[in-house]
Amino acid sequence: MKDDYTRTTRRVSVAAIVTPLREASARAARVVDVEDLDVQASLLIETHSVKSRAAGFFARVLGGDGDREHWTVLAVTPRAVIVGTHGETRGTWVRALPTDTLELEAVPAIGGEMTARTLLLASPVLASLGPSGEPTRVGSYPLVLATAADADDAKRAIESAIASRRS
């Protein structure tokens, strides 16, 4: 499967995260008693995704992704993994997945290197904030990073946080 986006993943401080995503991430972190992501996150990364080609016929007909670009954030803390996305059309969504119930699920084979760059986070307990800040519940969250090495780094950090919380 060909990725429709050109992605760049980088380690960041909280201050460097795009503003709507930074504010929503801080709110979600407080819900799970994480007060300072800069201090408590063992990994804090942001991925900027820019559409690299026009939407295909079916995406146009069925209403594919309306954002030309969007950002995702991943913060791994001992208490929770904070994940979120922001785009002008899609709005801002952030989820706090407590590490004591979090699982990394197998990613369906979606095609070569795309599979290697994708993580699937799942939790039956999920503190999620929608576009207007309302709590919602969602069971899993796919996260596509720029490279397989970025995904491997994120996976190791998440597995370490899960193991330390459950021991």
Beta strands, then each sheet from edge to edge (+ up, - down):
strand 1: 5-11
strand 2: 43-51
strand 3: 69-76
strand 4: 80-87
strand 5: 91-98
strand 6: 103-105
strand 7: 118-122
strand 8: 127-129
strand 9: 135-136
strand 10: 140-144
sheet 1: 1+ 2- 3+ 4- 5+ 8- 9+
sheet 2: 6+ 7- 10+
end
